[in-house]
Amino acid sequence: MLAREVRDGVAWLRIDRPERRNAIPAAFWGLLRETSAELAADEEVRAVVLHGAGDCFSVGADITDFPDAADVDARARFLTEATTALEELVALPLPTVAAVHGHCIGGGLELTLACDIVVADATARFSAPEARVGLVPGVLLAWGRERIGDHWLRYLALSGEPIDAEEARLAGLVNFVVPAGEHLERAAELAAKLAAGAPLAVATVKSALARADLGSAVESGVLLQGSEDFAEGSAAFRERRPPRFSGR
């Protein structure tokens, strides 16, 4: 369901239900929460790449695994678990890259919104069809305005129609578009660069972005200037050598 492999400081997370086009069952969200917690505690991991097995990133929620419509408590637990998992992915003190190919629908789109950087190959198609089945794309509505313009947000949320990789880049959903089949290669290049950052500084940048105010940025800068990583980074710069960060 969610396979994991760590190589050279990068954790590769693969949505692994190719026979269901990576449809996301309810249990996926609890597994994602556990994985995020384990990655945050693993000092060997410096960056994360999320991608899909088979011919697409994800077709979204597995509707055959939805809670009983009559069970209000079960529906609330399901939605709470999913949104909490996404919030914890956002809060992960590691840079995250989504590598997208093929369909990226509903819950799949929400996963990319929770990542720091999104790479899409030319086959990628993004959509939020919830309104077509009587639901609302809640995460897209909550987080989409920070990423994309109001008119693109309205189009995606109201029409349910897919947009291609280049349209997604213009909208702000995607950082980089690459030729078909090259999304993992580009994600690996980005992850390697991101993994080279000082862990404490990277975690602080992500925390500051979450708070997004100048006062917290100044406070973070003052704290980081007293860190071992800053001392090492400064020394490495002066000595023209790669830094050896400790995360302290």
N, C-alpha and C positions, 0 to 999 in steps of 0.2 A: 504493500500500500504506500509506504514511504521508505524507500531504500536510502541508505547512507553509506558514503565512502569518503575517507579523508586522504587526500594526496597533497603533499608539499604545503601543508598548512591551510588547505582549502577543503571545506566540507561540501561534498556534492550530494544534494538531496534530490531524489528522483521520485516524482509521483508515478507509482508503479502499478497501474491497472490497465495496461495497453488493450486487453481484451474488452474493456469497457470504455475505451478512449479516455482513460484516466478520470472517469466520473468519480466525484468525491463523496464517499459514504460518511455517515455521522461520526463513526469511530476515528476518521482521519484527523479531526480537530484535536482530540485528546492526544493522539500520537504526535501531532505537530507541537503541542505544548510541551510534552515530555522531551522531544528532540531539541527544542529551543533552549530549555533549561540545561540540558546536558552539554550543548554546544557552548553556552555562556560560561559554563564551569570548566571547559576544556582549554587549558593554556596552550595547547598545540594548534588550536584552530584560530586562524586569523581572518578568514573570510568565508562566505557561504554562497554557493550557487544552487538555485532551485530550477529544475527543469522537468520535462515530462517524457515518459517512455513512449515508444511507438510513434504514431503519426501525428501527434498533437501534444500541446501543453496540458489542457484539460477542457472537457466539455461542460464543466461545472458540477453542481450538486447531483448526486445520484438520487433521482426523485423516487426510485423504488425503495429508498431507505429513509424517507421522510417520516417523522413521528405521525401518529394517528391524529387526523385533523380535529377530532373531538377532545383530545387530551391537551388542554391548555398548558398544564405544567410541563409536559414532555416537550411541547413546542418551545416553551420559554427556556428550558434547559439546553435544548439543541442550539438555539440562536445565541444564548449566552456563551456556550462553549466555543462556538465558531468565532464570534466576535472577540472573545478573550484570546483565542489562539492567534488571531490576526494582530491584535494589539501587542501581544508578547513578541511576535515576529518583528514588528516595527521597533519595539524597545530593545531588541537583541543588541548587545554592545559590540557588534561585529558588522562590517559592511556586507550587504546582501545584494546579489545579482540574480534577476530572473532572466532565464534564457528561454525564449518563446519561439515555438514553431507550430504551424497549423492552428487549429481552433483554440481560442482562449476565451472561454465563455463564463459568465456568471461568477461562481466561486473561484474559478481560475483567474478571472480578471481581478477579483478582490485580492488574491495572493500576490499578483504583480504590483498592486497598489501598496502592499505592505513591504515591498522590497525597495532598496535604495536606488538601484539602477536597473533598467530594463533593456535587454538586447532582444531584437526580434529578427527572424530571418524573413525572406521575401514571401514565404507561404503563410505567415501569421495573419490571423483574422481575430479581431477583438469585438465582443458584443456583450450587452447586458439585457437579455430578453425577459427579465422578470415580469415586467408589466404585461407582457403577452400571456402570461399564465396566472395573472391575478396577484402578483407579488410586487414588491418594490426593491430596487437595487440599493439597499440601505447603506452599505459600505461605500459604494460609488458616490452616492449623494452626500455622505458625510466627509469623505476624503477627496473626492474628485475635483472639487473647486480649487483645492490647493495645487493640483497637478495640471488641470486643463482649463480652458476658457469656458465661460458660462454657456455659450452656444453649443460647443461640442458636448458638454455635459448634458444639456437638454436633449440634444439629438440622440445620444446613446441611451439615456434613461427613458425617453418617451417612445422612440421608434423601435428599439430592440434590434435594429439592423446592424450588421457587422461593418467594421471599417478595416481597411487593409493596413499593412505595416507602415507604409509611408504616411497614410492619413493619421495613424496613431502617433507617429513621430511629430507631425505637424500639430496635433492636438496636445502633445505633451505627455502622453501615456508612455512613450518609448524614447529612450535616449539615442539608441543606435540601431540602424537597419543594415543587415548584411545579406549577401546572396543566400539562396536556399541551401540549407544544410550546414551553414557556417556559424550558426548561433552558439554552439558549444565552444568552438575554437575562440570566438571573440570573447565569450564569457570567461574562459580560462585566462586569456590575456589580461582582462580587466581585473579579475580576482587576484591574479599574481601581483599586480601593481597595488591593489588595495591592501593585500596582506602584508606588504612591505611597510605600511604605516606603523607608527608607534601605537601599540594597543591602547594605552591609557588615553592618548590624545584622540584616537578614533572613537573610543567609547564616549569621551567627553563631547566631541563634535555631535554625535548622535543624540546625546542627552540635551545639548544646547539647542539643536534643531527642534526637538520635541517641545522645548519651552519657548524658543524663538523670541527672546527679548535681550536687549543690549546689556542689561544689568547682569544677567546670568552668564553672558558671554565674557564679560570682564572678570567676573568672579572665577569662572573656569580658567581663564588665562593666568590669573594670579596663582591659582593652585598648581597648574601644570608647570609653571616656571620653577617650581620647587621639586619637580619629579626627577627620578633617576633617568627616565626616558629622555627628558629635555636635555639633561647634562650629556647623555650619550649621543643624542642627535647632534648637539652643538659640536661636540668633540669630533664626531665622524665627519661633519661638514668641514671643519677646519683641517682635518687630517686627510681629506679626500678619500675616504673609505666608506664602505657600506656600514650603516649603523647596526648594532646588536642590541635590540630593545629587549627589556625584561618585563615590561608591563607594569612597572612600579614608578 
